[in-house]
Amino acid sequence: MPIKYLKKSPKTSSTDDVKTHELVQSILKDLETSKENGCIELTKKFDKYEGEIIVSKERIEEIKKTLDQKTKDDVQFSYDRVRKFAEAQLKNYGKNFEVELSKGLFAGQQLIPVNTAGCYVPGGRYAHIASAVMSVTTAKVAGVKNVIAASPPKAGVGAHPTIIYTADLCGANVILNLGGIPAIAAMTYGLFNNAPADILVGPGNQYVAEAKRILFGRVGIDLFAGPTEIAIIADGKADQEIVAVDLVGQAEHGYNSPAWLYTTSKELANKVMKRVPELIKDLPELPRTSAEAAWRDYGEVILCDNDEEMASISDEYAPEHLEVQTENLGWFLKRLKNYGSLFLGEETTVAYGDKCSGTNHILPTKGASRYTGGLFVGKFIKTLSFQRMTKESTEVVGSTATRLSRYEGMEAHARTGDVRLKKYGYYK
């Protein structure tokens, strides 16, 4: 028989989103300028609190002495199991597993691909053939059953023929002649008789990026993307011409694409600053126009005293693409922490990764590599946890959960433990 709703909710979890969005946006904008004072004033207003903001060590020690031992034991019980499960997740990263956390309490995880992925392939100024490879291929390898690709059409032609060929070769189930905001909307809302996308991936211009940002939550996204970035770490032994050419190689992406050089060599810095404009002038009109504006408005050359300073400033910038052209490549590989993708040695270059060398070119920008990497199979796979218990394990787990719930003031939570403790004969 068909599904029948015996009770249907008049509202959804998104009912209040618009009002909440406007309020939060206003407060965040104010806090960006009012900073600490703004946080303090809002805390006074809403929480009626005027004490210290950073909890002192003395306060922590005072709390340790005043809490009763049973409360501390219950918190320790929770901590021990959460830590043990997290350790099992780290040990089994990328795998299905189950572990016994304590007698009769089993927990694990299942890796399940999303059902539908929407892959945006830019095709405006340039035909981004490689973007179709990067997004569609990775989704299919991850096990996504339904992959929708969308790319901007040209009058009388549709999407670029080679993009269509590539998307089909890589396994796209549906290819749409749509670009920009309409493409993002169509894949999110499930238009043109397609299933709504569970996740949207792929680079795009600022309008595509903003559409993804606004829709995030209703649909998953790969990352909040900005203009393409390149940074190069180079010492005095680096090939000056290669460094300059590589900076220009990414600046052609757009007028707002940053290109940064960190170097310990003033001679190399001066040579590169002289050579980059010369290389740009020699480009065809479209890339020349983009690269000129990018280098003028977003290019930087930073002189450092030593390798550690270069690594430190690089980690601060957290660039999307980072080339290292130095003698001490191994040291930088171990030392660097923030980058989207790393290119070690003059033998490799960002363009190789962009087009065909194997690593994905859909990468974090605007400092986002401080907390995330780029597109990989894991972006399309949900890591879902599960647990199961014996009746006997309820005596300890149920009692602890019930007490913790009441400490927190969540009586309904506590009663879900009570009912089981009573049924299984452990109620006290």
C-alpha positions, 0 to 999 in steps of 0.5 A, spaced: 500 500 500 502 507 498 505 511 504 500 514 508 501 520 513 497 519 519 500 526 522 503 531 517 507 537 520 505 544 518 512 546 518 519 544 517 526 545 520 527 550 515 520 554 517 524 560 521 530 560 516 529 567 513 528 570 519 534 567 523 538 568 517 537 576 517 538 576 525 544 573 525 547 576 519 546 583 522 549 581 529 555 578 525 556 584 521 556 588 527 561 584 531 566 584 525 567 591 527 565 592 535 569 585 536 571 584 543 567 589 546 561 587 542 561 580 544 561 583 552 555 587 551 551 582 547 553 577 553 550 582 558 544 583 554 542 576 553 545 572 558 545 577 564 553 576 565 558 581 566 564 576 569 570 574 566 570 571 558 576 567 558 575 562 564 581 562 569 585 556 571 583 558 578 576 557 576 577 551 573 580 548 579 575 551 584 570 547 580 573 541 580 573 541 588 566 543 588 563 538 583 560 531 587 564 525 585 558 522 582 557 527 577 565 527 575 564 519 574 559 520 570 562 525 565 568 521 565 564 515 563 561 519 557 568 521 556 572 514 556 567 512 551 567 518 546 574 518 546 575 510 545 570 511 539 574 517 536 580 513 537 577 507 533 574 512 527 581 514 527 584 507 526 579 505 521 579 511 517 575 510 511 572 503 513 566 500 516 567 497 523 564 496 529 567 496 536 565 494 543 566 500 547 564 496 554 561 490 556 555 489 551 555 496 548 557 496 541 558 502 536 561 503 529 560 506 522 558 505 515 560 509 509 555 510 504 555 514 498 550 520 497 545 518 492 545 524 487 551 529 486 551 535 482 557 537 478 558 544 475 563 545 470 565 552 468 565 553 460 564 561 460 571 564 458 575 557 458 572 550 457 574 547 463 574 540 461 579 538 466 573 540 471 568 535 468 574 529 469 575 532 477 568 532 479 564 526 475 570 521 476 571 522 483 563 522 484 563 515 480 569 512 484 566 514 490 559 510 488 554 515 487 549 512 483 546 518 480 551 524 477 548 530 474 553 535 470 551 542 468 555 546 464 554 553 460 551 553 453 553 557 447 548 560 442 546 554 437 551 549 440 549 548 447 555 546 452 562 545 449 562 539 445 568 536 449 565 538 456 559 534 454 564 528 451 568 528 457 562 528 462 559 522 458 566 518 458 567 519 466 560 517 467 555 522 468 548 520 468 545 526 466 548 532 462 545 539 462 546 545 458 545 550 464 550 555 467 550 560 473 545 560 478 540 556 474 544 550 473 545 550 481 538 551 482 536 546 477 541 541 480 538 543 488 531 543 486 531 537 482 528 540 476 528 537 469 525 531 472 532 529 475 532 527 483 535 533 487 542 533 488 545 531 495 551 535 494 554 540 489 561 540 487 565 544 482 568 551 481 565 557 478 564 564 478 562 568 484 555 568 482 556 560 482 559 560 489 554 565 492 548 560 490 552 554 493 553 558 499 546 560 500 543 553 498 548 550 503 544 546 508 539 544 503 544 541 499 551 539 501 557 543 497 564 541 496 567 548 499 566 555 499 570 557 493 573 563 491 578 566 486 584 561 484 590 562 488 597 560 487 603 561 492 610 559 490 616 558 496 623 559 492 630 560 495 636 563 491 637 556 487 630 556 484 630 558 476 627 565 476 624 564 469 620 558 471 618 561 478 615 567 474 612 563 468 608 559 474 605 565 477 603 568 471 600 561 469 595 562 475 594 569 474 590 568 467 584 565 471 581 572 472 582 579 474 582 577 482 586 571 482 592 572 487 599 570 486 604 570 491 611 569 492 615 568 498 622 568 497 629 568 501 632 571 495 632 579 494 635 577 487 630 572 485 624 577 487 627 583 483 627 578 477 620 576 478 617 582 479 621 585 472 619 579 468 612 577 470 609 584 467 613 582 461 610 575 460 603 577 461 604 582 455 606 576 451 599 573 452 593 573 448 588 578 449 583 574 454 588 571 459 593 578 458 587 582 461 585 577 466 593 576 468 594 584 468 589 586 473 590 580 477 598 581 478 597 589 479 591 588 484 593 581 488 600 580 486 605 580 492 612 578 493 614 577 500 622 577 502 623 572 508 630 571 512 630 563 512 626 557 511 622 557 517 619 564 515 617 562 508 613 556 511 610 561 517 607 566 512 605 560 507 601 557 513 598 564 514 596 565 507 593 558 507 594 558 499 590 554 494 596 551 490 603 552 493 609 550 489 616 549 493 622 550 489 627 550 494 633 545 496 630 542 502 623 539 499 623 534 504 623 539 510 617 543 507 613 537 506 614 535 513 613 543 516 607 546 511 600 545 514 596 549 510 595 548 503 590 546 498 595 542 494 602 542 494 607 541 488 614 539 490 620 541 486 621 545 479 619 539 475 612 539 477 607 545 476 600 547 478 598 546 471 599 539 471 595 538 477 589 542 474 589 538 468 591 531 468 596 529 473 591 525 478 590 530 484 584 533 484 584 541 482 577 543 486 581 546 492 580 550 498 581 558 497 581 564 501 584 561 507 580 555 507 585 550 507 586 551 515 580 547 516 579 543 510 582 539 504 580 539 497 575 535 493 576 527 494 572 521 494 570 522 501 566 528 500 561 524 496 561 519 502 557 519 508 560 517 515 554 514 519 555 511 526 550 506 529 550 503 536 547 496 539 546 494 546 545 488 550 539 489 556 545 487 561 549 493 558 543 498 560 544 497 567 551 502 567 549 506 560 542 507 562 543 509 569 549 514 567 545 517 561 539 518 565 543 522 571 547 526 565 540 528 562 537 530 569 544 534 570 543 538 564 535 539 565 533 534 560 527 530 563 524 527 557 531 525 555 532 522 562 525 518 562 527 514 556 533 511 560 528 510 566 523 506 562 528 501 559 531 501 566 525 499 569 523 494 564 529 490 564 529 490 572 535 495 573 530 501 576 533 503 583 
